[in-house]
Structure formats: structure tokens, C-alpha cells
Amino acid sequence: MELLQLKYFQITAKYENVTKAAGELFISQPALSKMIRNLETELGAKLFDREGKHIVLNAYGKKFLKRVDQAMYALEQGLTEVKDMKQVKIEIITLYIAVGSMLLPNIVRQFRERYPHIRFNLTQHQAQFRKGIAYDFAITSEIIEGSEQIVLLEEEILLGVPVSHPLSTFSTVALKDLEHEKFISLTTGNALRRTTDRFFAHLSYDPDIVFESDDPATVRGLIQSGLGISFIPSVLWNKVLTEDIRLIPISEPLCMRTIYLSWSAGKPFTDTEKSFFEFIIQLFRDISSSPEQRISKGD
């Protein structure tokens, strides 16, 4: 069955007259009649009843015409949509996300629901970023030289311990009292690792790091397995923890980190970039203000 056959049938059904239909289609009457016969043969049913010199749609023809009209309408809609898409300029936002990677799927999905013509180039590895890859926006916990930035979030860093660990009964802990504990950590190239390393700057010991990983999920899994303790961001990691990890506030020193949105200094925003800028700010406001977004601490 060919699209041309359906179009010819649709016009013939419109007039219920082969001569008029052939005239509109600019083909000969015998050619149109043959096309209709071939279609009926393929369907195994007559679509028209012959009444003298005239033809009339029968029950099969009426049923089939309804579906043909629907199909042809859907096809026309598809052609229109494709033409419209060709006229829409595809814009790309290059995003470097050093922290909060668990938010990335929602960031992309929610923004593209509003702006479906937007595409993202995503960079999460600092090594790539340091090679000078241009970016439109960066979400980091460190200020990038030569950039402008705003603060998206201030979040407390908590101590995550296995529920079976003696520290799990504590209401607070001080880092100076954890000299003999086994720590699980992200690797040294990670921004959170650099932040937590600074917490020990004025202490008399360096943490005993027994496991390192560049994957936050692995760190959390090792804590759950009872192999050590680690630092847990109180807001951005809240959706990825289980009941196997107990979270304890650190009383001394004050353990916090700042999350920034950065962009190249002096760079004017396009309309799309301005929309993304406002979207990210609102997203983090919602995260900061929602009680559900914060991790429950130890009793």
C-alpha cells in the first residue's frame, strides 16, 4: 500500500466521482480507476458501490476513509513540525559541574522540558576542565580564576559513620578526637576532598585514610560496609544515603562548604543563558529552603 494510493482514494471519496477526482489530481480517469481497484484488491474489500455511472462509499469505504483521514492529518502535522524545527535555532549550553553531580539528570531534564531546543555539553572531570575547555557555566565549590560567580548554597559537612560504629551514639564530634579513626575519602583531585583536607590544617595529625575512590557512591558504600568513616555534604548528598549510615554534626572546627555558579568574567548572557542562570538559582533556592532536602542528623 502506497501513500499515493491513499491520497487518490481520499480525493475520490470526497467527490464520489471518478471524473471530478481525476481532474483535481491531474491524472486520467482510467489511471485513477485502476489505482482504486488495486487498493481494493490489496484490502480484499470493495470501497465503493457502483450505482449506474456514479460511485458511492460503502460501509468498508467509510470505515477506511476515517482512518486514512487520521493518517493523512498526522502526516501533515509531522511535516509541519519538521519544518518548524528547521526554523528553530539549536542552542548549546556548555556546563562544567564539579559538585552536585547527582543533580545533573534533573537539571538537564527540567530545563529541557521548558526549552526543548537546548542541548548540553557536559564536563565533570577537572582534568578536562583544566585543559582550557570553554564553558558557559560552572557549578563548583571553589572560585575559578577569571570568572564571576554567585553563591548558590552554603552547606554543612557532617561526619558519616556506620550505624554499628561507637561514634554513632554521639550527638556531636570534634575532629581533634578522631586521630585514631579510619577515614574513607574521595581522591585528591576531587573538590570535596580538597575542602575536607583543609579541615585538618590546624590539627596535630593527618587523617588515616584507608580507602580512596573518585566515585562518591563507592565512598558511601564503603561506609555502609563498616570499613571507615567519611565526610558527607548535608544537602547535596541527601538523596543518596541509606539507614546504614549515621550522620553526626562536627562541633569543631566549623565544617562548611560553599557552592558557586560561575561564568566567564564580562561575558554577556544570551537569552537562553539568562534563562538557565535564573533556572539554576531558583533550583538551588528550592533545595535550600525545602526541609525534605536536608539530611537528618544524629540524635
Disulfide bonds with the S-S distance in Angstrom:
none
